[in-house]
Amino acid sequence: MSLDFSTLSALRTHHPAWRLLCSDHAPLIASFLHRVFVAPNVRVVNAADLAEMLEDELFTLRERLGENEFPKRAQEYLNDWANPDKGWLRKFYQQGSDEAQFDLTPATEKAINWLSSLTERSFVGTESRLLTLFDLLKQMSEGSEVDPAKRIAELQKKREDIDAEISRVLSGDLGLLDDTGIKDRFQQFMQISRDLLTDFREVEYNFRQLDRRVREHIALWEGSKGALLEQIMGERDAISDSDQGKSFRAFWDFLMSSRRQEELTQLLDHVLALTPVQELAPGPRTRRVHYDWLEAGEHTQRTVAQLSQQLRRFLDDQTWLENRRIMDILRGIESKSLALREQQPSGEFCSIDEMTAEIELPMERPLHTPSFKPVIADLILQAGDADLDTNALYNYFTIDKAELMLHIRHALQLQSQATLQEITTKHPLQHGLAELISYLHLGNESFNTVIDEDHTETIGWHAVTSHGEQVQKQATLPRVIFVR
């Protein structure tokens, strides 16, 4: 984002975080919401409890600053902070409850985290962040390397480094971190763990906005049911398949592993028992920070579940309305027939097309074909001495047809038709001719396709020869068009 004058002026006027920092009551709002929501990692507080806690806070401040400070009641302040014009709190009603609930908005949490970064720190570590950046660059470089020889060379280098470290440990050289290194890395861990909780709230906010748009579409929709479902599912797929959605899904799958949870618990117990870490006086919630991640992730999953329930309720309502409409039509036909029972119409009043019989001759049916029974010979197998190349056994790969179908659906969400060349240009072939044939098979099996024999297209891909060299291959075929 460009930080020019117009952009910053618009942010100052409309962004809730900036409006919070400019508010006259910013110290009260930030300190109270940090104490109630951020510090204990609380996601939802009912209105009565939150108003009582704010009333206690206001009473303490009035005793210290004077009776004229903060003249309104706590409930009025909460409703004012939840006003859409300010957007510092989210006020809502949970299903099955008539009591209002309050939650922190992502913009407010960003402002509070920025305020906490303004305080002076007794220790500022830089080594761990540099190592983290270096590791991220190595992961991106190694993860995008397509040359098998370079990947193998990198893995062999790692193995040599591990063997050398094992040798040093066996010789008595443990290479322990000093107190400064431990403090540096623990500070980095705490910062990332707090940022994760903030990111969870923002991901949940994005899914909640999708749920709100779905409810608005359903309430105002006047078209067909299929068109509405196509639009809704397209928006949901767009969020789920976005970079943010994929990252959240990968994080959630990693965290839901019981083995990973036990490993995190053991590591936290060990690290928090270290003397340098105890000198930093970490909070009591640090020991269960991974459970805070789980709790925050569950709120996001519940929002997605509410979206699915809303779609199911819409389908049930539409089915009931359609059944009622059909019954009304049938009753109308019955009533009109009874009214005309004594008044037979003259002449031809109803006609149907001539009915024809479908004739299937017995001799056109295929005859019974007996199944082939293999004959197993009782032979003794002897080991051969042929020198065969077994590398082909380890180069086996499979084509993920679900991923190919997803590429086609994404292309058809943006336009009514898309050619195979357009799809392979946006998503290059990774497995060559086998993947191209899978696209053609899907076009014949799962999608509506048109083959334009008058025009041809050339689709290319990279392949690796038996000598490890990369070559460019291509196939020329009639134009294949996928139609929505």
C-alpha angles and dihedrals in degrees: 000000000000113000096213124146096264094050094048092046090053091048092050090053101040111020112097094215093056092044089053092053090049094048120111089226095048094120091053095044097045096043095045096045091045091053094046104036114013105039096049092033093238114169104186132024124180118240097248095053093043092049091050092051092048091048090056090049092050092047091055093048093048091053090053102036102028139272093274093064115101097359098184127086121261094250091054091053092050093050090048092051090049092051110121089234089065104024099193094131133028115225117196144145121242119226111273094016132095095196118100119243129204129211134176118254121229092243092057092049090050090053092048092049090050091051091051089054090059093069118097116258122214091213128030114187124199105166096075093050091050090050090048091052091048092050091049091052091049092050092051092046095047094041093055097044111115098180108098092203092058092046091052091047090052092049091049090051090052090049091051091050091050092049090049091050091049089052091051092050092049089051091053100259101125097169097215123193116252122233092265093054092049093050091047093053094043091053090051090050092052093048093051092046091054091047089053092057090050091050091051091057091050093049089049089050091054092051090046090054088052090051090051092051090049092054091049091050092050093047094050101031117122101165132082124310093237094055091051093049091048091054094045095046090047091057092046092049089048091058096039092049096043120106090257093050094047092048091050092048092050091048092048093050090049093049095045091064109107090211091056092048092052090047092051091049092051093047093049092049091051096046096045090053091060115107096229090052092049089054088062089058099223117204122263092250092062091084091060100035092124089057088053087055090052092049092049091048092051090060089056091049091050090055090054089048090053089054091054091048090052091053091048091050090050091052092049092050092047092049091051091049092048092049090050091050091051092050091049090053092049092048089049091053091049094049093048091048092052091048091053095042093103094039108064112194118239124236127007109334101161134031137176132196117268110274119231131193122234107231119206115181118217093231090058091066116094117253123243113278114205115227118252114250113203118225112228112207120212098236132150112238115226123204113246128215099218114140103230129175106243096184090098089066090062097043093071116135137173130218114238101222091182090062092048091050088051091054091052093047092050091052092050092049090066098041140015094246138015133188124232090242091057091050094048091046091057093039107029119214112266099184102036123219094002091060091046091053089049089056090052091047091052090049090056095042112031108018140046108256137181123204113212105202092182094066131046132204132204118218119189137192141173120255134183119228125218088264092057096254122138117234133180116239130181141185127210116210139151115284111277114204122192112209126202 
